[in-house]
Each structure stands twice: as C-alpha cells, then as structure tokens.
Amino acid sequence: MNDITLINMSIARRFGKKVLFERNSVGIFYLVAVLEKAGFKVNFHEHFLDHKRSFPEELRRFIRLVNNPSNLVGIGCHSVHLPFVVLAVKEIKRLFPQKKVILGGIGPSSVARELLKTFDFIDAVAVGEAEDTILEVVEKRGQDFKGIKGVVYRDGKMVHANALRLPIENLDRLAYPAYQAVDFKRYQIPTVITSRGCPFGCPFCCLSSFWGRKIRYRSIDNVIEELRLLVERYGRKYVFFGDSTFITEPDRMVKLCHRLKKE
C-alpha cells in the first residue's frame, strides 16, 4: 500500500492536432524525491487539464488517479488550476470520505485560509516550501496536522494556521528531483531551479510570498552534478532554468555559465 498519492496538475497545450508538453513542474518532483529517500511509497500521477474534454470527463479521469488504497492525497497546483482542483476535491470526499486531502503549491499557498474557510471538504493546505512539511504529514498519515509547521488545516468546523516553516537555507541538502518519475516523452526540456526566493514584491505575482524575499542559492557544484545526471542518465540535451530571478547575481550567473562551457 502506498503512503501517499501525489498528483501534479498541469495543462495540455494543443497546437492543431498535436499535444505539446514543454517543461515539467519541478516542485512536485522534489517532494517525490524527499519522500522516497525517507522510505515512503509514493503513488505519483500528473493530470493534464484539456479544454477539449468536458468537465464530467475531466473529473472522471482525475478520480481514477485517487481510486486506490492510499488514504492520503496531496495535490500540487498553480492558481490557474484551482477552480478544477476544488471541485475535484469535493468529489473525492464524496466518494472516499475517509481520505485526507492536502493541497500545496503556489496556487493554494497564497489563499490557504480562504480556501479552508470557504470549502469545508478541504482538509489542509501546505504553505510555501513543502519538502520538510510533507515528511511530517506522511509520518502522521495525514491524521493529525496539529503542530506541523507550514500547514493550515481544518479541525471540525475550525480552521487553524500553524506557525510558518522557515525557508530551507541550505538547498544543497535536498535530494535531486525524482527524474525517474518524469515522463521525458512529454517533457523533452527538464526544468532546473538553481535558487529560490525573489526580493521583489510585484503585485501580480506571488513568488516572493511563496519562496520568501531572500534569495537562497544552490552551489554551482550541486547544480552541475544535477545537469550531469540529466545528461548521462536521461540523455537530455537542453534544460530550462526556472529561477524566479536567475540574473540577480551577475557574478554567480557568469561563473555558472563558465562551468557549463567547461563541462
């Protein structure tokens, strides 16, 4: 039996008769990696929203992903996916009332309290970085969110917000994303993040509130080893650097580029 079903929400991009998946969402693959490293069994899926399908059809496709013995379901999404995710969670709780559902990602994080106060079928939201948070959630089988930093959760009719979890200072301690779970037939250009955080507070963007206003950098050696893994084990020729602020530190960027050229 799996300890958790993790689902990443994405969108099918259509160009004529072709469906194109450009780049993977890297965050959820960090969660898979940290859970598997700790010895937990993860049932991982991606659900690609497709505007060509009707809502009932999309919902049936989604529900098939959670129709398994795991009683803990985690769903990662952006704001654009939230309307569908909320309705999907309502259906999950109708069909499988015993399952605990926790949302995460940039979309739910910024409106965690509002989501739980408005929709009484959502059990919890992981706010911000979730690598350490998800470990505690799975250790408790999703049965007790009390005291887990970075979680907003429901207890009966009450909504509680635990203390925020401090950002991870040493990003090098994280395992590399679980690339074995990435379908490279869909994603030919993997996403790599070399830093987290954004010092700006643009009103149209929630990245600074999600990652924090301080930029935290991975070491260049750590980044190079991840790129080596992608090239040697998975045969990737290109990567997409998905940093919020890739060029904020010009000296570091130049050093990374020199290392790329050297390697």
Phi, psi and chi 1 to 4 in degrees:
 res  aa     phi    psi   chi1   chi2   chi3   chi4
   1 MET       -  136.2  177.6  175.9  171.4      -
   2 ASN   -76.4  148.8  -66.1  -61.6      -      -
   3 ASP   -79.1  -28.2  -64.1  -64.2      -      -
   4 ILE  -157.1  144.2 -174.9  172.6      -      -
   5 THR  -100.1  118.7  -65.0      -      -      -
   6 LEU  -107.9  130.2  -89.3 -176.1      -      -
   7 ILE  -125.4  127.8  -59.3  173.7      -      -
   8 ASN  -102.0  128.8 -177.2   54.1      -      -
   9 MET   -90.1  136.2  -62.1  -62.0  -59.6      -
  10 SER  -145.3 -176.8 -168.9      -      -      -
  11 ILE  -129.0  132.1  -67.1  177.6      -      -
  12 ALA   -75.0  123.2      -      -      -      -
  13 ARG   -98.7  120.2  -55.3  171.0 -170.1  -90.6
  14 ARG  -107.1  133.8  -73.7 -177.7  175.5  -91.4
  15 PHE  -129.2   99.5  -66.2   86.9      -      -
  16 GLY    66.6 -123.2      -      -      -      -
  17 LYS   -95.2   -0.5  -64.7 -177.5  178.6  179.8
  18 LYS   -99.0  137.4  179.6 -178.0  -71.8 -172.7
  19 VAL  -103.1  123.9  178.3      -      -      -
  20 LEU  -116.5  130.6  174.3   65.4      -      -
  21 PHE  -114.0  111.6  -55.2   93.4      -      -
  22 GLU   -80.3  -59.4  -67.3  177.9  -33.8      -
  23 ARG  -141.1  143.6  -63.7  179.9  -69.9  -89.9
  24 ASN   -76.5  155.5   62.2  -70.6      -      -
  25 SER   -84.4  114.8  176.5      -      -      -
  26 VAL   -76.3  -28.1   67.7      -      -      -
  27 GLY   -58.1  -46.3      -      -      -      -
  28 ILE   -64.9  -30.0 -163.7   89.7      -      -
  29 PHE   -74.9  -24.9  -66.5  102.8      -      -
  30 TYR   -65.1  -40.1  -89.8  110.7      -      -
  31 LEU   -65.7  -43.0  -59.3 -169.9      -      -
  32 VAL   -59.1  -42.9  175.2      -      -      -
  33 ALA   -64.1  -45.1      -      -      -      -
  34 VAL   -68.9  -35.0   74.6      -      -      -
  35 LEU   -69.7  -44.7  -73.7  168.1      -      -
  36 GLU   -67.3  -35.1  -69.5 -175.0  -17.8      -
  37 LYS   -62.7  -32.2 -176.0  177.9  179.8 -179.4
  38 ALA   -83.5   -0.5      -      -      -      -
  39 GLY    94.1    7.2      -      -      -      -
  40 PHE   -85.4  151.4  -66.9  111.9      -      -
  41 LYS   -96.1  124.6  -66.3 -177.7  178.8  179.2
  42 VAL  -113.7  128.0 -179.0      -      -      -
  43 ASN   -98.7   98.4 -179.4   28.4      -      -
  44 PHE  -102.1  137.6  174.2   75.0      -      -
  45 HIS  -142.6  159.3  -61.5  -78.4      -      -
  46 GLU  -120.2  140.6  -71.2 -164.0  -83.8      -
  47 HIS  -117.8  118.7 -176.8   86.2      -      -
  48 PHE   -99.3  108.3  -62.7   93.4      -      -
  49 LEU   -63.4  132.8  -71.5  172.6      -      -
  50 ASP  -130.1  113.4 -169.2  -19.6      -      -
  51 HIS   -66.8  -10.7   72.9  -84.5      -      -
  52 LYS   -76.6  -16.4  -65.6  -76.1 -172.4  179.3
  53 ARG   -98.3  154.5  -58.5  175.4 -173.3  -89.6
  54 SER   -75.6  160.6   67.3      -      -      -
  55 PHE   -61.2  -46.5  173.0   73.0      -      -
  56 PRO   -57.3  -37.0  -26.0   36.1      -      -
  57 GLU   -67.9  -43.3 -174.4  179.1    5.9      -
  58 GLU   -59.9  -42.0  -77.8  -72.8  -89.8      -
  59 LEU   -65.0  -40.7 -165.9   56.2      -      -
  60 ARG   -63.1  -42.1  -74.4 -166.7  -64.2  -88.6
  61 ARG   -61.0  -41.5  -70.0  175.2   56.0 -126.6
  62 PHE   -67.6  -45.1 -174.9   88.6      -      -
  63 ILE   -61.7  -31.1  -68.4  -59.8      -      -
  64 ARG   -60.6  -27.5  -76.9 -161.6  -68.1  -93.2
  65 LEU   -71.3  -25.4  -56.8 -179.3      -      -
  66 VAL  -106.7    2.4  -59.7      -      -      -
  67 ASN   -82.1   71.3 -172.0   11.0      -      -
  68 ASN  -149.8  171.0   59.3   66.1      -      -
  69 PRO   -67.5  -16.7  -21.7   34.0      -      -
  70 SER   -63.8  130.0  175.0      -      -      -
  71 ASN   -98.0    8.5  -76.7  -30.6      -      -
  72 LEU  -125.9  125.1  179.6   58.3      -      -
  73 VAL  -123.9  126.0  178.8      -      -      -
  74 GLY  -114.5  132.5      -      -      -      -
  75 ILE  -125.2  122.4  -55.3  172.5      -      -
  76 GLY  -104.3  133.3      -      -      -      -
  77 CYS  -156.9  167.8   70.3      -      -      -
  78 HIS   -99.9  176.0  -75.1   70.6      -      -
  79 SER   -59.8  -36.1  -59.3      -      -      -
  80 VAL   -64.7  -24.2   68.3      -      -      -
  81 HIS   -90.0  -12.8  -48.7  119.2      -      -
  82 LEU   -57.3  -44.2  -98.0 -179.8      -      -
  83 PRO   -56.0  -44.2  -27.7   37.0      -      -
  84 PHE   -66.8  -43.6  176.4   84.2      -      -
  85 VAL   -60.7  -42.5  167.6      -      -      -
  86 VAL   -60.3  -45.5  167.5      -      -      -
  87 LEU   -67.4  -34.2  -66.7  171.9      -      -
  88 ALA   -67.0  -41.3      -      -      -      -
  89 VAL   -63.3  -38.6  173.9      -      -      -
  90 LYS   -58.6  -40.2 -176.2  177.7 -177.8  179.7
  91 GLU   -71.7  -37.4 -175.9   68.9   -1.0      -
  92 ILE   -58.5  -47.0  -69.3  172.7      -      -
  93 LYS   -69.2  -27.5  -61.7  -61.4  -79.1 -170.4
  94 ARG   -70.5  -42.8 -175.5 -176.4   73.2   83.3
  95 LEU   -83.6  -35.0  -64.7  172.0      -      -
  96 PHE  -131.0   70.5  -46.6  104.2      -      -
  97 PRO   -60.1  -18.6   20.4  -31.6      -      -
  98 GLN   -79.6  -16.0   77.8  -77.9    5.3      -
  99 LYS   -77.6  139.4  -69.4 -176.9 -176.5  -71.2
 100 LYS   -96.6  134.6  -66.6  -70.5 -174.8  178.4
 101 VAL  -119.8  124.5  179.8      -      -      -
 102 ILE  -121.0  131.4 -178.5  168.1      -      -
 103 LEU   -99.3  154.4  -53.3 -176.6      -      -
 104 GLY  -155.9  176.2      -      -      -      -
 105 GLY   104.0  176.4      -      -      -      -
 106 ILE   -64.0  -37.2  -68.4  174.5      -      -
 107 GLY   -63.6  -60.0      -      -      -      -
 108 PRO   -67.2  -31.1  -19.9   32.3      -      -
 109 SER   -58.0  -41.8  -76.0      -      -      -
 110 SER   -75.5  -14.8   58.0      -      -      -
 111 VAL  -131.3   35.1  -70.6      -      -      -
 112 ALA   -59.9  -50.4      -      -      -      -
 113 ARG   -62.0  -44.6  -68.7  173.5 -175.1 -100.4
 114 GLU   -62.1  -39.6  -68.5   82.6   -5.7      -
 115 LEU   -61.3  -47.8  -80.4  171.9      -      -
 116 LEU   -70.9  -33.7  -90.9   77.6      -      -
 117 LYS   -71.6  -29.3  -71.9  179.0  179.8  178.9
 118 THR   -89.7  -35.8  -53.6      -      -      -
 119 PHE  -120.2  106.6  -54.7  106.1      -      -
 120 ASP   -78.2    2.6   60.6    5.5      -      -
 121 PHE   -98.2   -3.6   44.0   81.8      -      -
 122 ILE   -90.1  126.8  -62.4  175.1      -      -
 123 ASP   -83.2  -40.6  -65.3  -54.3      -      -
 124 ALA  -162.9  160.8      -      -      -      -
 125 VAL  -132.7  130.5  173.1      -      -      -
 126 ALA   -87.2  121.9      -      -      -      -
 127 VAL   -98.1  127.0  177.5      -      -      -
 128 GLY    74.9 -155.1      -      -      -      -
 129 GLU   -55.6  133.5  -74.7  178.7  -37.0      -
 130 ALA  -121.3    7.5      -      -      -      -
 131 GLU   -59.9  -47.4  -76.2   87.2   -1.0      -
 132 ASP   -77.2  -34.1  -66.5  -24.6      -      -
 133 THR   -63.1  -47.0  -57.0      -      -      -
 134 ILE   -64.9  -31.3 -162.3   67.4      -      -
 135 LEU   -61.6  -45.5  -83.2  176.7      -      -
 136 GLU   -67.2  -38.5  -69.6 -168.6   43.3      -
 137 VAL   -61.1  -45.5  168.2      -      -      -
 138 VAL   -71.7  -36.2  176.0      -      -      -
 139 GLU   -57.6  -35.0  -76.3  170.7   -3.1      -
 140 LYS   -94.1    9.3  -65.1 -175.6  177.1 -177.4
 141 ARG    58.5   21.3  -53.9  -64.4  178.7 -173.5
 142 GLY    69.9   11.4      -      -      -      -
 143 GLN   -90.3  -17.1  -61.5  -57.1  -50.5      -
 144 ASP  -147.9  109.4 -177.4   11.2      -      -
 145 PHE   -95.1   -5.1  -61.7  107.2      -      -
 146 LYS   -61.3  129.1 -176.2  178.2 -179.9 -179.7
 147 GLY    84.2   -6.0      -      -      -      -
 148 ILE   -82.0  110.8  -59.2  178.8      -      -
 149 LYS   -60.0  141.6  -69.6 -178.0  178.4 -180.0
 150 GLY    85.9   12.0      -      -      -      -
 151 VAL  -120.2  132.1  172.0      -      -      -
 152 VAL  -105.9  128.2  178.0      -      -      -
 153 TYR  -143.2  167.1   69.6   99.9      -      -
 154 ARG  -105.5  136.6  177.6 -177.8  -47.0  -73.7
 155 ASP  -130.1   96.8 -177.0    8.5      -      -
 156 GLY    67.8 -121.5      -      -      -      -
 157 LYS   -96.2   -2.6  -66.3 -175.7  177.7 -179.6
 158 MET   -95.5  142.0  -61.0  -64.2  -67.0      -
 159 VAL  -108.9  126.5  173.0      -      -      -
 160 HIS  -118.0  140.9  -58.3  -84.0      -      -
 161 ALA  -114.8  110.2      -      -      -      -
 162 ASN   -70.4  168.3  -66.8  -25.7      -      -
 163 ALA   -58.7  146.1      -      -      -      -
 164 LEU   -68.2  149.2  -67.8  175.6      -      -
 165 ARG   -90.2  134.1 -170.2  175.9  -68.2  -86.0
 166 LEU   -66.6  145.6  -66.6  175.5      -      -
 167 PRO   -59.3  150.1  -23.3   33.8      -      -
 168 ILE   -74.3  114.5  -61.5  170.2      -      -
 169 GLU   -75.4  -44.5  -72.5  -65.5  -28.8      -
 170 ASN   -97.6   91.1  179.0   17.1      -      -
 171 LEU   -68.9  -19.1  -64.6  177.4      -      -
 172 ASP   -67.0  -18.4  -77.3    7.2      -      -
 173 ARG   -76.2  -13.7   75.1  170.2  171.7   82.7
 174 LEU   -76.4  141.9  -64.5  175.2      -      -
 175 ALA   -66.4  152.3      -      -      -      -
 176 TYR   -63.3  151.6  -64.1  139.3      -      -
 177 PRO   -51.1  150.4  -25.9   34.6      -      -
 178 ALA   -76.1   78.1      -      -      -      -
 179 TYR   -65.3  -19.2  -72.4  116.6      -      -
 180 GLN   -65.9  -17.9   71.1  -84.8    8.5      -
 181 ALA   -93.7   -5.0      -      -      -      -
 182 VAL   -85.4  130.6  178.6      -      -      -
 183 ASP   -87.0   96.3 -175.4   -7.2      -      -
 184 PHE   -73.2   -7.0  -76.0  114.1      -      -
 185 LYS   -70.7  -28.9  -67.5  179.8 -179.5  178.0
 186 ARG   -88.1  -45.6  -74.6 -167.9  167.5  121.9
 187 TYR  -108.0  100.2  -58.5  119.8      -      -
 188 GLN   -85.0  -17.5  -64.4 -170.5   11.6      -
 189 ILE  -120.1   98.9  -56.6  177.6      -      -
 190 PRO   -69.7  150.3   23.9  -32.7      -      -
 191 THR   -91.2  133.4  -60.1      -      -      -
 192 VAL  -124.9  132.3  173.3      -      -      -
 193 ILE  -112.5  122.7  -66.2 -179.5      -      -
 194 THR   -99.0   -6.3   76.4      -      -      -
 195 SER  -156.3  165.7   65.6      -      -      -
 196 ARG  -134.8  145.2  -68.0  177.6  175.3 -179.7
 197 GLY   111.0  155.3      -      -      -      -
 198 CYS  -149.4  126.4  176.8      -      -      -
 199 PRO   -77.9   -8.0   29.5  -34.7      -      -
 200 PHE   -96.5  163.4  -50.8  107.6      -      -
 201 GLY  -129.0   52.5      -      -      -      -
 202 CYS   -58.9  133.2  -57.6      -      -      -
 203 PRO   -67.3  -18.2   24.0  -34.3      -      -
 204 PHE   -93.3    2.5   56.4   82.2      -      -
 205 CYS  -134.3  143.0  178.3      -      -      -
 206 CYS  -112.0   14.3   57.4      -      -      -
 207 LEU   -64.7  -38.1  -75.4  176.5      -      -
 208 SER   -67.5  -35.0   59.8      -      -      -
 209 SER   -74.5  -27.2   63.1      -      -      -
 210 PHE   -78.6  -51.1 -176.1   82.8      -      -
 211 TRP   -90.0  -21.4  -67.3  120.1      -      -
 212 GLY   103.2  156.8      -      -      -      -
 213 ARG   -81.3  -15.4  -61.3  -70.3  -75.3  -93.6
 214 LYS   -91.7  132.9  176.3 -174.1  175.6 -178.0
 215 ILE   -84.2  130.0  -55.2  178.4      -      -
 216 ARG  -115.0  130.5  -67.1  155.5  -71.5  137.3
 217 TYR  -109.4  141.2  -62.8   99.8      -      -
 218 ARG   -77.8  151.8  -65.9  171.3   56.7 -166.2
 219 SER   -68.1  152.1   68.6      -      -      -
 220 ILE   -63.5  -37.3  -70.3  177.9      -      -
 221 ASP   -59.6  -42.0  -74.5  -18.5      -      -
 222 ASN   -63.7  -41.1 -172.5 -103.1      -      -
 223 VAL   -64.9  -44.4  173.9      -      -      -
 224 ILE   -61.1  -40.4  -68.6  -64.0      -      -
 225 GLU   -65.2  -36.0  -75.1  -52.9  -52.9      -
 226 GLU   -66.1  -41.5 -179.1  177.7   -8.0      -
 227 LEU   -64.9  -37.0  -62.4  179.3      -      -
 228 ARG   -62.2  -41.4 -165.8 -172.4  -50.7  -79.2
 229 LEU   -60.0  -44.5  173.1   70.6      -      -
 230 LEU   -65.0  -36.7  -76.0  166.6      -      -
 231 VAL   -75.7  -50.4  170.3      -      -      -
 232 GLU   -78.8  -38.4  -65.3  179.8   -3.1      -
 233 ARG   -91.8  -35.1 -175.8  176.7  -59.5  179.0
 234 TYR  -112.9    0.0  -62.2  101.7      -      -
 235 GLY    66.1   27.9      -      -      -      -
 236 ARG   -81.7  140.3  -60.8  -59.1   95.3 -166.9
 237 LYS  -106.3  -20.3  -65.4 -179.3   65.8  176.9
 238 TYR  -132.2  152.0  -54.2   97.0      -      -
 239 VAL  -135.1  158.6  -62.7      -      -      -
 240 PHE  -113.9  118.0  171.1   72.9      -      -
 241 PHE   -81.0  113.3  -72.3  113.5      -      -
 242 GLY   -99.5   23.1      -      -      -      -
 243 ASP   -61.4  145.7  -64.4   40.5      -      -
 244 SER   -65.2  -36.0  -51.2      -      -      -
 245 THR  -139.0   70.3   46.5      -      -      -
 246 PHE   -64.5  -31.1 -174.3   66.2      -      -
 247 ILE  -107.6   17.1   60.0  172.3      -      -
 248 THR   -65.3  -35.0  -57.6      -      -      -
 249 GLU  -109.7   90.1  -69.4  -71.6  -19.7      -
 250 PRO   -57.0  -40.0  -24.9   35.2      -      -
 251 ASP   -61.4  -43.1  -70.6  -15.9      -      -
 252 ARG   -65.5  -40.9  176.9 -179.9 -179.4  -86.8
 253 MET   -61.6  -41.9 -177.1 -170.3   66.7      -
 254 VAL   -65.8  -41.2  170.2      -      -      -
 255 LYS   -61.7  -41.8  -72.1  179.2 -178.3  177.3
 256 LEU   -63.7  -41.8  176.1   58.0      -      -
 257 CYS   -65.0  -38.8  -70.4      -      -      -
 258 HIS   -63.9  -39.4  -80.4  -50.7      -      -
 259 ARG   -65.8  -41.0  -80.3  -66.8  -58.4  -84.4
 260 LEU   -59.3  -44.3  -73.2  171.3      -      -
 261 LYS   -65.4  -40.1 -173.9  176.2  179.0  179.1
 262 LYS   -65.8  -42.4  178.4 -178.1  177.5 -179.3
 263 GLU   -72.9      -  -63.6  -70.4  -23.2      -
